Amino acid sequence: MANEDKRFVAVYATGKRLYFDWVRETLDDADIPYFAREYNAAGLRRALSAFPTGEPGVSWTIWVPDNVAEAAKEEIEVLPFDKDQVPGVWDFCAYPDVVRFWRILVLAVLIFTLVSLISLAL
């Protein structure tokens, strides 16, 4: 029925693009319908862009109809990576050196901004 009210359930969320693509491919292979939504640290929800890019504060969530949620969770559970349902701001990369670089960059920008505002006030 086209007018049937369908409810969707979030079955996986991550900030890592590789894991996100892996889950999508697994669901495609299992013929499980899904849609993905992109979130950012500001709380904005967006439809999945054509070229999703991993960066601090960006994560993706995969939603499936509730009638196939258990099957989707079973397919995802066998994949060999973490299944944390609440990705953090720094959950965009599996490499600690890249995360460290971004943290230093953010800190440098904040310090520069603070020094600029103080110098303008004087």
C-alpha positions as CSV (number, residue, x, y, z in Angstrom):
1,M,0.0,0.0,0.0
2,A,1.4,3.4,-1.0
3,N,-0.3,5.2,1.9
4,E,1.0,2.8,4.6
5,D,2.5,4.7,7.5
6,K,6.1,3.6,7.8
7,R,8.3,4.3,10.8
8,F,12.0,4.4,10.5
9,V,14.6,3.3,13.0
10,A,18.3,4.5,13.3
11,V,20.4,1.4,13.1
12,Y,23.9,2.8,12.8
13,A,25.7,6.2,13.3
14,T,29.3,7.1,12.7
15,G,31.6,9.9,11.8
16,K,33.9,7.6,9.8
17,R,33.3,7.6,6.1
18,L,34.8,4.2,5.5
19,Y,32.5,2.5,8.1
20,F,29.5,4.4,6.8
21,D,30.1,3.2,3.2
22,W,30.8,-0.3,4.5
23,V,27.4,-0.5,6.3
24,R,25.6,0.9,3.2
25,E,27.2,-1.7,1.0
26,T,26.3,-4.5,3.4
27,L,22.6,-3.3,3.5
28,D,22.6,-3.1,-0.3
29,D,23.9,-6.7,-0.6
30,A,21.2,-7.9,1.8
31,D,18.5,-6.0,-0.1
32,I,17.5,-4.0,3.0
33,P,16.0,-0.6,2.2
34,Y,17.6,2.4,4.0
35,F,18.2,6.1,3.8
36,A,21.0,8.1,5.3
37,R,21.0,11.5,6.9
38,E,24.0,13.7,7.7
39,Y,24.3,15.6,11.0
40,N,26.8,18.2,12.2
41,A,27.9,19.4,15.6
42,A,25.5,22.4,15.4
43,G,22.6,20.0,15.3
44,L,21.6,20.5,11.7
45,R,20.1,17.5,9.9
46,R,20.6,17.2,6.1
47,A,19.8,14.7,3.4
48,L,22.9,12.9,2.4
49,S,25.0,15.0,0.1
50,A,26.4,13.7,-3.2
51,F,29.9,13.8,-1.8
52,P,29.9,13.3,1.9
53,T,33.1,14.4,3.5
54,G,34.4,13.5,6.9
55,E,35.4,16.3,9.1
56,P,35.2,17.2,12.8
57,G,31.6,17.4,13.9
58,V,30.1,15.6,10.9
59,S,28.4,12.2,11.3
60,W,26.0,10.1,9.3
61,T,23.1,7.9,10.5
62,I,21.5,5.1,8.6
63,W,17.7,4.6,9.0
64,V,15.7,1.6,8.0
65,P,12.0,0.8,8.1
66,D,11.1,-0.7,11.5
67,N,9.9,-4.0,10.0
68,V,13.5,-4.8,8.8
69,A,15.4,-3.2,11.7
70,E,16.3,-6.5,13.3
71,A,17.6,-7.9,10.0
72,A,19.7,-4.7,9.4
73,K,21.2,-4.9,12.9
74,E,22.1,-8.5,12.4
75,E,23.9,-7.6,9.2
76,I,25.7,-4.7,10.8
77,E,26.7,-6.6,13.9
78,V,29.0,-9.0,12.0
79,L,31.1,-6.1,10.6
80,P,34.5,-5.9,12.2
81,F,34.4,-2.4,13.7
82,D,32.9,-0.5,16.6
83,K,29.2,0.0,16.7
84,D,29.0,3.1,18.9
85,Q,25.6,4.7,18.4
86,V,26.7,8.2,19.5
87,P,29.6,9.5,17.5
88,G,31.5,12.3,19.0
89,V,32.8,15.5,17.4
90,W,36.2,13.9,16.9
91,D,34.9,10.6,15.6
92,F,35.6,11.5,11.9
93,C,38.9,9.6,11.5
94,A,40.5,6.4,12.7
95,Y,44.0,7.9,12.7
96,P,45.0,9.6,16.0
97,D,47.6,11.8,14.2
98,V,44.9,13.4,12.0
99,V,42.6,14.0,15.0
100,R,45.6,15.6,16.9
101,F,46.3,17.9,13.9
102,W,42.6,19.1,13.8
103,R,42.6,19.7,17.5
104,I,45.8,21.8,17.3
105,L,44.4,23.7,14.3
106,V,41.2,24.5,16.1
107,L,43.1,25.6,19.2
108,A,45.4,27.8,17.0
109,V,42.4,29.5,15.4
110,L,40.8,30.1,18.7
111,I,43.9,31.6,20.2
112,F,44.4,33.8,17.1
113,T,40.8,35.0,17.3
114,L,41.2,35.8,21.0
115,V,44.4,37.7,20.5
116,S,42.9,39.7,17.6
117,L,39.8,40.6,19.7
118,I,42.0,41.7,22.6
119,S,44.2,43.8,20.3
120,L,41.1,45.5,18.9
121,A,39.8,46.3,22.3
122,L,43.1,48.0,23.3
